[in-house]
Amino acid sequence: MRVALGLVLLVAGCAAFQGAAVPQSARLSETALTLNLSDGTVCRADWKAAGGAGRLEGCGAGYDYRVTEVAKPNLLRQLFVGITDALGAEGAVPPMAEVVISGQGRDWRFVSPPPSA
Protein backbone atom coordinates (compact mmCIF):
# COMPACT_ATOMS: atom_id res chain seq x y z
CA MET A 1 0.00 0.00 0.00
CA ARG A 2 2.82 2.40 0.85
CA VAL A 3 4.54 1.62 -2.44
CA ALA A 4 1.38 2.46 -4.39
CA LEU A 5 0.92 5.71 -2.46
CA GLY A 6 4.57 6.62 -3.07
CA LEU A 7 4.20 5.92 -6.78
CA VAL A 8 1.09 8.14 -7.01
CA LEU A 9 2.90 10.98 -5.20
CA LEU A 10 5.92 10.62 -7.50
CA VAL A 11 3.78 10.82 -10.64
CA ALA A 12 1.86 13.81 -9.28
CA GLY A 13 5.12 15.55 -8.41
CA CYS A 14 6.52 15.01 -11.90
CA ALA A 15 3.35 16.41 -13.47
CA ALA A 16 3.64 19.55 -11.35
CA PHE A 17 7.19 20.23 -12.59
CA GLN A 18 6.53 19.99 -16.33
CA GLY A 19 6.50 23.78 -16.60
CA ALA A 20 4.79 26.09 -19.03
CA ALA A 21 3.75 25.04 -22.50
CA VAL A 22 6.28 25.93 -25.19
CA PRO A 23 5.89 26.48 -28.96
CA GLN A 24 6.10 23.31 -31.06
CA SER A 25 5.21 24.55 -34.55
CA ALA A 26 4.13 27.66 -36.40
CA ARG A 27 2.35 27.91 -39.76
CA LEU A 28 1.33 30.84 -41.89
CA SER A 29 -1.53 31.40 -44.27
CA GLU A 30 -1.93 34.58 -46.28
CA THR A 31 -3.07 36.43 -43.14
CA ALA A 32 -3.07 34.05 -40.15
CA LEU A 33 -0.27 32.79 -37.91
CA THR A 34 -1.14 29.50 -36.22
CA LEU A 35 1.01 28.51 -33.24
CA ASN A 36 0.81 25.06 -31.62
CA LEU A 37 2.04 24.69 -28.04
CA SER A 38 3.36 21.55 -26.33
CA ASP A 39 0.18 21.21 -24.23
CA GLY A 40 -2.02 21.07 -27.35
CA THR A 41 -3.13 24.71 -27.22
CA VAL A 42 -3.60 26.33 -30.65
CA CYS A 43 -3.22 30.11 -30.89
CA ARG A 44 -3.92 32.34 -33.87
CA ALA A 45 -3.10 35.92 -34.83
CA ASP A 46 -3.67 38.06 -37.90
CA TRP A 47 -0.01 38.71 -38.61
CA LYS A 48 -0.64 40.62 -41.83
CA ALA A 49 -2.95 43.17 -40.15
CA ALA A 50 -0.45 43.56 -37.28
CA GLY A 51 2.32 44.46 -39.71
CA GLY A 52 4.27 41.24 -39.18
CA ALA A 53 4.84 41.55 -35.43
CA GLY A 54 2.71 41.41 -32.34
CA ARG A 55 1.84 39.58 -29.16
CA LEU A 56 -0.19 36.41 -28.67
CA GLU A 57 -2.02 37.24 -25.43
CA GLY A 58 -3.82 34.44 -23.69
CA CYS A 59 -1.58 31.93 -25.42
CA GLY A 60 0.30 29.98 -22.78
CA ALA A 61 2.53 32.43 -20.94
CA GLY A 62 1.98 35.00 -23.71
CA TYR A 63 4.40 35.16 -26.63
CA ASP A 64 5.68 37.83 -28.97
CA TYR A 65 5.95 36.97 -32.66
CA ARG A 66 7.75 38.38 -35.67
CA VAL A 67 7.17 37.27 -39.25
CA THR A 68 9.81 38.08 -41.86
CA GLU A 69 8.72 37.26 -45.39
CA VAL A 70 11.26 36.19 -47.99
CA ALA A 71 11.45 39.23 -50.25
CA LYS A 72 12.30 37.43 -53.50
CA PRO A 73 11.60 33.70 -53.40
CA ASN A 74 13.16 31.50 -56.08
CA LEU A 75 11.93 31.78 -59.65
CA LEU A 76 10.06 28.46 -59.62
CA ARG A 77 8.04 29.49 -56.55
CA GLN A 78 7.26 32.89 -58.08
CA LEU A 79 5.98 31.12 -61.21
CA PHE A 80 3.87 28.68 -59.15
CA VAL A 81 2.32 31.50 -57.09
CA GLY A 82 1.60 33.45 -60.28
CA ILE A 83 -0.15 30.47 -61.86
CA THR A 84 -2.29 29.73 -58.78
CA ASP A 85 -3.27 33.39 -58.53
CA ALA A 86 -4.17 33.47 -62.25
CA LEU A 87 -6.34 30.38 -61.78
CA GLY A 88 -8.32 32.13 -59.05
CA ALA A 89 -6.68 30.44 -56.08
CA GLU A 90 -5.19 33.65 -54.76
CA GLY A 91 -3.73 33.17 -51.28
CA ALA A 92 -3.74 29.38 -51.56
CA VAL A 93 0.06 29.19 -51.39
CA PRO A 94 1.38 30.15 -47.95
CA PRO A 95 4.04 32.85 -47.95
CA MET A 96 7.70 31.91 -47.51
CA ALA A 97 8.79 33.42 -44.20
CA GLU A 98 10.71 33.00 -40.98
CA VAL A 99 8.58 33.10 -37.83
CA VAL A 100 10.28 33.96 -34.53
CA ILE A 101 8.33 33.33 -31.33
CA SER A 102 9.78 34.96 -28.20
CA GLY A 103 8.90 34.40 -24.56
CA GLN A 104 10.18 33.05 -21.26
CA GLY A 105 13.64 34.41 -22.14
CA ARG A 106 13.87 32.22 -25.28
CA ASP A 107 13.37 32.47 -29.03
CA TRP A 108 11.89 29.70 -31.18
CA ARG A 109 12.47 29.91 -34.95
CA PHE A 110 10.22 28.29 -37.54
CA VAL A 111 10.05 28.49 -41.32
CA SER A 112 6.91 28.61 -43.37
CA PRO A 113 5.98 26.54 -45.17
CA PRO A 114 7.62 23.87 -43.00
CA PRO A 115 10.20 21.71 -44.77
CA SER A 116 8.92 18.36 -46.00
CA ALA A 117 10.50 15.27 -44.51
N, C-alpha and C positions, 0 to 999 in steps of 0.2 A: 504494500500500500504506500509506503514512504517513497519507494522508487518511482511509482506512478505519479505521485504528487510532485516529486522533484523534477520529473520529466516535463510535466505540464508547466511548472514554473520556469524551467529553462526555455521552453518554446515561447512562452509569453514574454520572457525577457528579451529574447532575440528579436521578436516582432516589434518590440518597443524601440529597439535601437536601429531599425532599418533606415531612419532618417527621411528627409523630404524627397518627394518625387523629383526626378531629374529628366531633362529632355532626352528622348530616344530617337526621334526622327522629325524632320520638318519637310513639308511639301508646299509648293506654290501652284496656284492656278493664276489666271490672268489678274485677279484682284485679291484672292484670299491666301493667307498663310495659315496652314494647318500644322499644329505642333502636337505631337504625341508624347506624353510623359510616361515614366516607368511604372506608375500606378494605374495606367489605363486611361487617365484623363486626356481628353481631346480639347484643345483650345484653338480658337480661330480669331484672326484679325484681318481687317481690310488694309493690307499693306500698301496698296496703290494709293488709296485715299489719304493715308497717313504720310505719304511722301517717302516711303521706304524704311521708315524707322518709327518705333513707338514702344509701348509697354503693354504687355499682356497681364492686365489686372485680373485677379480672381483665378489665376492659372497657377496652381501649386503655390509656391512662395512668391509668385509675381516675377516675371522675366521681361527684360528689355529685348528688343529684336532690331536687327538691321539687315535689310535686303539690298544687295549690290548686284544689279543686273549686268550681264556680260554685254558690253557696248556693241561689239561687232562679232557675233558668232560666226562659225565657219560658213563657207559658201554653200555647202550642201544643206545645212540647217536653214539658212536664209531662203533657199529655193523651196524647201519643204514647207516652211511657214507661209511663204508667198502663195504656194499652190493651195494649201488648206484654206487660207483666207479667201482666195479667188473662188473656191468651191462653196463658199458660204459657211465654212466652219471656223469663222474668226474667233480667236481665243481658245481654240481646242488644244493647241500645243502650248504646254506650260513654258514660261520664260526660263532661259538659262540664267542662273543667278547663284550667288553664295549667300547663305542665310547664317547670321551669327546670332545666337541666343546667349544673353548674359544674365547672370544671377548667382547668388550665393558665392560671390568672389571667383567665379569661373566663367569661361566662354566655351560654348559648344558650336562647332562649325559644321554646316551641312551644305550640300550642293543640290540644286534643283535643275532639271529632274535628277533623281538619285541614279547613280550608276547601276547598270544591269549586271547581274552576277555571272 
